[in-house]
Amino acid sequence: MVGFQIGAASVTRVFEMIDHAEPAPEFFLGDFDEEVFARHRSWLQPRYLEPSTDSVLLHMQSWLVRTERHLILIDSCCGNHKPRPGPGWEHFHMLDTGYMDRFKETGVNPEDIDFVLCTHLHVDHVGWNTRLDNGRWVPTFPNAKYVMARAEHDFWAGVAKDVEAPIVPRNIYNDSVLPVVEAGMAELIDGSGSVGDAITIHPAPGHTPGHFHADLLSQGKRAMFIGDILHSPVQIPLWRWSSRFCVDAEKAKESRREVLALCAERGDLLIPGHFGEPHAAYIKAKGDEFEIDFDVGNGR
């Protein structure tokens, strides 16, 4: 089981699946340039780019953080039995994965979780917020506060109420977010804020309107959980390239630059939402350019 020690806090990966259905990099990444990208293919394959299909590989995974006082789950993947019909959504539709079995293998039960942090409210980050119980969607983590940015929540709540909006984004909010809101378990944050004893969250918009990153500080050691500020490690040296799934590519680019610079300056372990092995990295800065250090050890 993959994990990192950050001071007195431990971080454990909870794996759901590898998404092989993402498009080739020229469709996934805006501002794509084949000549530039070709310089990176050798180290991207096979962990981050599938050689046989030339598809970007994304790992669907959560991060379980044990601090001295709290148990925190960061992002909750895709979820089982969620209706995601239609072209382009097939790889999320009515899943039946072993995620919850792997979650329990950590020695933690859903009832033990104090906080669920939703870096943003996309399909692959909120699915296990709820589970199906006798035909109803109920919170999976019954004693947790579900933390999300107010701007993010309000945007997707508006989409869910728009009868002209595509069905899947409406379903995502209605089956994976609304039940925790109606149960009084959602904590909506404006700007930055503290979560428990060791985590702070900070806005990083662009991929979505209210995306945030979550910073862990324990005994002088740091890690930063960045959700989808970047999807592929190639977006570290090529940080100016946003994914085509970003609602505001320019804001996403600026958030990415700020996060990479901060990690380089402070020595944070960067933990993105979708990296393959080793699933995290340290960042080195040379002016406004960034390099990856995959020698993550045990969080140093």
C-alpha positions in Angstrom: 0.0 0.0 0.0 1.5 3.3 -1.1 2.1 5.9 1.6 4.2 8.8 2.8 5.1 10.1 6.2 4.9 13.9 6.6 6.1 14.7 10.1 3.7 13.1 12.5 1.1 12.7 9.8 0.7 9.6 7.5 -0.7 9.7 4.0 -2.1 6.5 2.4 -3.3 6.0 -1.2 -6.7 4.4 -1.7 -6.8 3.2 -5.3 -10.0 2.9 -7.4 -8.9 2.3 -11.0 -6.7 3.4 -13.9 -8.6 5.3 -16.5 -7.3 4.1 -19.9 -10.0 6.0 -21.8 -8.5 9.5 -21.7 -7.5 10.9 -25.1 -4.1 11.3 -26.7 -2.1 14.2 -25.4 -2.8 16.4 -28.5 -6.5 16.3 -27.6 -6.0 16.3 -23.8 -3.7 19.3 -23.6 -4.3 22.7 -24.9 -1.4 24.5 -26.7 -0.1 21.1 -27.6 3.1 21.1 -29.7 4.2 17.7 -31.0 7.9 18.7 -31.3 8.0 20.0 -27.7 6.0 17.0 -26.4 8.3 14.5 -28.2 11.1 15.5 -25.9 9.1 14.0 -23.0 7.6 10.8 -24.4 10.5 8.6 -23.3 10.0 9.3 -19.6 6.3 9.5 -19.7 5.9 6.0 -21.1 4.5 3.7 -19.8 3.5 5.0 -16.4 1.8 8.3 -17.6 1.3 7.7 -21.3 0.1 4.3 -22.6 2.4 3.3 -25.5 -0.1 1.1 -27.4 -2.8 3.8 -27.6 -0.9 7.0 -26.9 -3.5 7.8 -24.2 -2.9 9.9 -21.1 -3.2 7.5 -18.1 -5.0 8.8 -15.1 -5.1 7.0 -11.8 -8.3 7.4 -9.8 -7.3 7.5 -6.2 -8.0 9.1 -2.8 -5.6 10.2 -0.1 -6.2 9.2 3.5 -4.5 11.5 5.9 -4.0 10.5 9.5 -2.9 13.6 11.6 -2.4 13.5 15.3 -6.1 14.3 15.9 -8.0 13.6 12.7 -8.7 11.2 9.8 -9.2 13.1 6.6 -10.1 11.8 3.1 -9.0 13.9 0.2 -11.2 13.4 -2.9 -13.5 10.4 -3.2 -13.0 9.1 -6.8 -15.8 8.0 -9.0 -18.1 5.8 -6.9 -20.1 2.7 -7.6 -23.5 2.4 -9.3 -23.5 6.1 -10.4 -25.5 6.8 -13.6 -23.2 8.6 -16.1 -24.8 7.8 -19.5 -23.9 9.0 -22.9 -20.8 9.4 -25.2 -17.6 10.3 -23.4 -18.9 9.1 -20.0 -18.8 5.4 -20.6 -15.7 4.8 -18.4 -17.6 6.3 -15.4 -21.0 4.8 -15.9 -22.4 2.3 -13.4 -19.0 1.2 -12.0 -18.5 -1.7 -9.6 -15.0 -1.4 -8.3 -13.3 -2.7 -5.1 -12.5 0.8 -3.8 -14.4 0.4 -0.5 -12.6 -2.9 0.2 -9.3 -1.2 -0.4 -10.4 1.7 1.8 -11.1 -0.7 4.7 -7.7 -2.4 4.2 -6.2 0.7 5.6 -7.6 -0.2 9.0 -10.1 2.7 8.8 -13.9 2.4 8.5 -16.1 5.0 6.8 -17.5 6.0 10.2 -14.0 7.0 11.4 -13.5 9.8 8.9 -13.7 13.3 10.3 -13.4 15.3 7.1 -13.8 14.7 3.4 -12.1 17.3 1.3 -13.5 17.9 -2.2 -10.8 19.8 -4.1 -13.5 20.3 -6.7 -16.7 18.7 -7.7 -15.9 16.7 -10.9 -17.1 13.2 -11.5 -13.9 11.5 -10.5 -13.5 13.4 -7.2 -16.9 13.1 -5.5 -18.3 9.7 -6.4 -17.8 8.0 -3.0 -19.2 11.0 -1.2 -22.4 8.9 -1.2 -23.4 5.3 -1.6 -26.7 3.6 -2.7 -28.8 2.4 0.2 -32.2 0.9 -0.6 -32.6 3.1 -3.6 -31.4 6.3 -1.9 -28.0 8.1 -2.1 -26.7 8.5 1.5 -23.4 9.9 2.8 -20.8 7.2 2.8 -18.9 8.8 5.7 -21.7 9.4 8.2 -19.7 11.3 10.8 -17.6 13.5 8.5 -17.8 17.1 7.5 -17.6 17.4 3.7 -15.5 20.5 2.9 -15.8 22.3 -0.4 -15.4 25.8 -1.7 -18.6 27.8 -1.7 -17.9 29.1 -5.2 -17.5 25.5 -6.5 -20.6 24.3 -4.8 -22.8 27.2 -6.0 -21.6 26.8 -9.6 -22.5 23.1 -9.8 -25.7 23.6 -7.9 -26.7 26.1 -10.6 -25.8 23.6 -13.3 -28.0 20.9 -11.6 -31.0 23.2 -11.6 -30.6 24.0 -15.3 -32.9 21.7 -17.2 -31.0 22.6 -20.4 -27.6 21.4 -18.9 -26.3 17.9 -19.9 -27.6 15.1 -17.7 -24.3 13.8 -16.4 -23.2 17.0 -14.6 -26.7 17.3 -13.1 -26.5 13.7 -11.9 -23.1 14.3 -10.4 -24.3 17.1 -8.2 -27.7 15.4 -7.4 -26.3 12.0 -6.4 -22.9 12.8 -5.0 -23.1 16.4 -3.5 -26.7 17.3 -2.8 -27.3 14.4 -0.3 -24.5 15.6 2.0 -25.8 19.2 1.7 -29.3 18.1 2.6 -27.9 16.1 5.5 -26.3 19.2 6.9 -22.8 17.7 6.5 -21.3 20.1 3.9 -18.9 22.8 5.1 -18.7 25.6 2.5 -15.5 27.6 2.6 -15.0 31.1 1.3 -11.3 31.7 0.4 -8.7 30.0 2.6 -9.5 28.1 5.8 -8.3 25.5 8.3 -9.4 21.9 8.4 -8.6 20.1 11.6 -5.2 20.4 13.2 -2.8 20.2 10.3 -4.5 21.1 7.0 -5.3 24.5 5.3 -7.0 24.9 2.0 -6.4 27.7 -0.5 -8.2 28.7 -3.7 -6.6 27.6 -7.0 -9.3 28.3 -9.6 -9.1 27.6 -13.3 -9.7 23.9 -13.7 -13.1 24.6 -12.1 -14.4 27.9 -10.6 -13.8 26.9 -7.0 -10.9 24.4 -7.1 -8.6 24.5 -4.1 -5.4 22.8 -2.9 -5.0 21.4 0.6 -1.7 21.9 2.4 -0.5 19.5 5.1 2.0 20.8 7.7 3.2 18.5 10.5 6.4 18.9 12.5 7.9 21.2 9.9 7.3 18.8 7.0 4.9 19.7 4.2 2.8 18.1 1.5 0.3 19.7 -0.9 -2.7 17.9 -2.4 -3.4 19.7 -5.6 -6.4 17.8 -7.1 -6.5 18.6 -10.8 -4.3 21.7 -10.9 -2.4 19.4 -13.2 -3.2 15.9 -14.5 0.0 14.7 -16.0 3.6 15.2 -14.8 4.4 16.7 -18.2 2.5 19.7 -17.0 5.3 20.5 -14.6 8.0 21.3 -17.2 5.2 22.3 -19.6 3.2 24.2 -17.0 1.7 26.6 -19.5 -0.3 23.8 -21.0 -3.7 23.4 -19.4 -6.0 20.4 -20.0 -9.0 20.9 -22.3 -11.2 20.1 -19.3 -10.3 23.4 -17.6 -13.1 25.9 -17.6 -10.6 28.8 -17.6 -7.2 27.8 -19.1 -5.5 31.1 -18.2 -6.5 30.9 -14.5 -5.6 27.3 -14.4 -2.1 28.1 -15.8 -1.6 30.8 -13.2 -2.7 28.5 -10.4 -0.4 25.9 -11.6 2.6 28.2 -11.7 1.9 29.5 -8.2 1.5 26.0 -6.8 4.7 24.8 -8.4 6.7 27.8 -7.2 5.4 27.4 -3.7 6.2 23.7 -3.5 9.7 24.4 -4.8 10.3 27.3 -2.3 9.0 25.4 0.7 10.0 21.8 -0.1 6.4 20.5 -0.2 5.8 17.0 -1.5 3.4 17.6 -4.4 0.6 15.0 -4.4 -1.7 15.4 -7.5 -5.0 13.7 -8.0 -4.1 11.3 -10.8 -0.3 10.5 -11.0 0.8 7.0 -11.5 3.8 5.6 -9.6 5.4 7.1 -7.5 2.2 9.2 -7.3 3.9 12.3 -6.0 7.0 14.4 -6.6 9.2 17.2 -5.4 9.6 20.3 -7.5 12.8 22.3 -8.4 12.6 25.8 -9.8 14.9 27.6 -12.1 13.3 31.0 -12.5 9.9 30.5 -14.0 10.7 26.9 -15.1 10.2 23.8 -13.1 11.7 20.3 -12.9 10.4 17.1 -11.4 12.2 15.1 -8.7 10.5 11.7 -8.4 12.8 10.6 -5.5 10.1 10.9 -3.0 11.5 8.5 -0.4 9.1 8.4 2.5 8.1 12.1 2.3 11.7 13.1 3.3 
